Amino acid sequence: MSSPAGPPPPETARRIRRILVALDASPSSIEALKAAAHLATLLDAELDGLYVQDESMLRGVELPITRVVGSFSGTIRSVGRREIERSLENRAARAQQALESVAAQARVHSTFRIARGVVAEEVLSAASGADMVSVGRCGWSLVEGRRIGGTTERLLAHGHVHVLILPRQIRPGSAVVILYDGGSASAVGLEVATALARQDATPLIVVLVVADPERGKALEAEARQSLAASGIHRNVTWRMIPRKDPAMLAGAVRAEGTGLLILPVEDTPERVSREFLSLLDVPALIVR
């Protein structure tokens, strides 16, 4: 199903054709699905839903000591492999139903598939065929504050794929913030930001990362030209920060009431991007 009519997204943003969402029917994965569907509508992309039947659950049930505790009764009982398989099948059915419902509402095309294996490995394998991966709260460590989880870190290390990290939902109409330093990843990020901010009600804020004010003026002129070429002629808010310090970056982003942060990573040291993300509680789209 095609997305709603409107101006076509920029050429670079059009490269985002498939958005992978790992689904398990949990609230966090549904949030990731809804956010991915919103972006798919704006980018004219399709959704690729993936449900992974966790092999570790099936292996665990074969152990003689495995027991389950009833949620309401508190009764302890043994559990068989077939019961676990039926549970996984039911979850997969709910995940597929959620995908089809959200995709229909967003008017985007979707596909759904089931894999069996280690969840992180299957998600990483599927990411090789996608342009973007949407990760819900399950991608964040619940043990050490907001430190990004192992699967998310491995996705960030994946060479080509954009990663949407969702510690919370994207608020409709809130600002899209793009960090821009003139690198090639920044150019991609700016074009993606352009596609996402084509709605007049969505504020667009460009944060120039540059130490020299004169260089900042040159970067702003460059970015303005790119925006104008993409059909963005309305007001854009411009900010400037002197360096890629995690705390400084995080402070600048928080001050803007960010709905979605677009963070280019090609020219950003890995340490900075990790520390930066750990300081934030906003949805972030990592672009290459």
N, C-alpha and C positions, 0 to 999 in steps of 0.2 A: 504494500500500500504506500502510495507516495505521500510526502509531507505536504503541509499547506502551501499554497502558492505564495510567492514572495520573491524578493531579489535573490539571485544565486549567491552563495557564499564565495569568498575569494578562492583563487586557484589553489593556494597552499592548503587552506582549510578543507578544500574538497578532498584532499588525500585521506581525511578521516572518513572512511566508508563503513567500517565495521567496529562496533563498540561491544566488547566482551563484558558480560556481567556474570559473575559466579553466584549462583542462586542456591539457597538452602531453605527458603520459605521463612527465614527468621526476619524480624523487623528491620535489622540493619541491612540485610540483603535486599529487602523491598525498597528501602531508602535509596540504596545504590542503583536499583533498577529504575526508580522514578527519576532520579537525577540523570541517569544515562539516557532515558527516553526524552527528557527535556533537551539535552544536548543533541541527540539524534535528530530531533525535529529541526533545530536551528542549523545543523550542519548537513542536513539531507543524508543522514547515515542510517544504517540498519543495526538492529540489536541482535547480538548473538548470546543467547542464554545458555549457561552451562551448569548442570547439576552433577556433582561428583558423589558417587556412592563410596563412602569412606571405607576402604578395606580394613583399616585398623579396628573398626567396630565389628566387622565380620570375623576377624581373627580373634578379637577379644572374647567373643561369645563362645568360642570353642574351648576356652580355658575352663577347667572344672570349678574354679573358685568364683566365676562370674555370676553376679546376682544383680537384680534391679530392685529399687525401692519404690513402691506406689506413691504417686504425687500426693494423693489425698488420704489413703488408708495407712501409709507407712509400712505396709506389709512387704517383707523381703521374700523374694521368690527367684527361682532360676529362670533363665530365658534361653530360648533356642534360636538357632541360626535362621530358621524360616520366619520367626517372629520379627527378627531384626530386618530381614530382607523385605518383609511386608511394610515395615515402618519406613524404610528407605524408599520403597516404591510409592508410598502415600505422600511422602515429602516431595518426591520428584513430581508427582501429579499436581500438588499444590503450587510448586514453583512454576511449572509450565502454565497453569491456569493464571497465575499472577502475571507472568510475562505477556501472555496473550491479551489479558485485560488492559494492562498498562500500555502496551503497544497499540492496541486499538484506539484507546483514548488519545494517544499522542499522534495517531495516524502515521506510524512508521512500520516498516516491514521488520519482521522478527523471525528468528529460527531458534530451535531448542534442541539440545542434545544431552545425553546422559553418558558419563564416563565412570569407570570404576578404577580406583587406585588411591594413592596418597593425594589428598586434596591440593596441597601446595604444588606438587609436581604436575598434576593435571592442569591446574590453572596456568602455570608457567608454560606448559606445552601448548595449550590453546592460545595463549597470548601471542605466540609466534605467527599466528594467522590473523591477528587483529591489528587495528590501528590505535585503539585506546582500550584500556581496561578500567572498569569502575570498581573501586574497593570500598566496602562499607566499614563500619566501626570494627568489624572482626579483623581488619587488617592492622589494628593498633593494639599494642600491648596493654593489658589490663593490670599488669603487675607493676610496671615501672612508669606510672603516670601516663603521659601521652607519647611515649617513645614508640616510633613506628615499628611494626612487627616484622618478623623474618620474611614472610611471604611478600609484604609490601617492599621491603628492602631489595629482595631479589627481583621484583618487577621493575624497580627503579634502575637496577643494574642491567635490565634487558635492553639491548642496543637501540631498538627503534620505536618501541611502543610508548604512546602517551599514557600516563597513569592519573586517573581521577581519584583522589583520596577524600573520603567523606566522614570526618569526625562528627558532622551534623548535616542537616538538610540544607540545600541551597534555597535561600529566601527569594522568591520571585520579585523582580524589580530592584533588588539590591545591587550594589556596585560590582562591576567586573574590574578587577585591578590587574594590570600587567606590569611586571618588572621588565625594564628595557635597558639593555646596555650596548646595543648596536651589533651584537653577534648574530650568527645565522640562526641560532635557536630563538633569539629574541624576535627575529623577523617572522619566524613561524608563529611564535606566540602572539605577536601583534595581529597577524591575519586571523588567527583563531579567535582572539578577543573581538576583532571586528565583526566576525560572523555571529558571535554570541551577543553582541551589543547593538545589533541592527534595529532592535526595537527601541523606539524613542524614549520609552520609560526607563530604560536600563542605563544608569550612569556608567561612563567609561573613564577610568583613572589610569594614567600612564605614569609610573614611577621610574624616573631616569636614574640609573645607578652609575654615577660618574663623579670623580673627585674635582675635575676642572670645570668651572662654570662656563667657560667658552666652549669646551667640548660638549657640555650639556646643551647649550644653545644649538650646536650643530646636530646633536642627536634628536632634539625636539623637532627641528626643521625636517630632518629625515623621516621621523615618525609621522609628522603631519602630512608629508607628501604621500606616504604610504596609505594613510587613512583616507585622504582625499581621493586617491586612485581607487579605493575600495568603496567609495560612495558615502563615507562618513564626513558630513560637513557641519554637524551640530557641535556644540561646545564639548570639549574634552578637558578634564581637569589634569593639570601637570604638576608633578612633584619631583624633587631632586634629593637624592641622598648620596653621600660621598663614597661609600664603600660597601662591600658585601659582608658586613658584619652581621651574624645571625640575630643578635638582640636588636640592632638598629633596623634591620629589615623587618623583623617582626613588629616592632613598634610603629614603623611607618605604615604597615599594612593594617594593623589594628585601628589606627587613627582614622581610616577611611570608611569604616563600617562595611567591610568587605563582605560581599555575597559569594564571590568566587575569585580566587587568586590564580593567576596564570604565571607559573614559574618556569622559565627556560633553564635547563640544566647543563647544556653543552659547555658553557663557559663558566659554570659555577662549580667550585671545588666540591667534591663529594661530602666532605666534612661539613661545609657550610649548609648545603641543602638538607642534610640530616638534622643538624642542630636547629636550623630555621624551622623545619616542619614540626619538630618536637616542641617548639615554643608557641605554635599556633593552634587555634581551635576553629579554623575556618576551612571550608572546602577548597582544595587546591588541585589544579590541573597541571601536572608536570609535562612539559612539552620538550621535544628533542630538536 
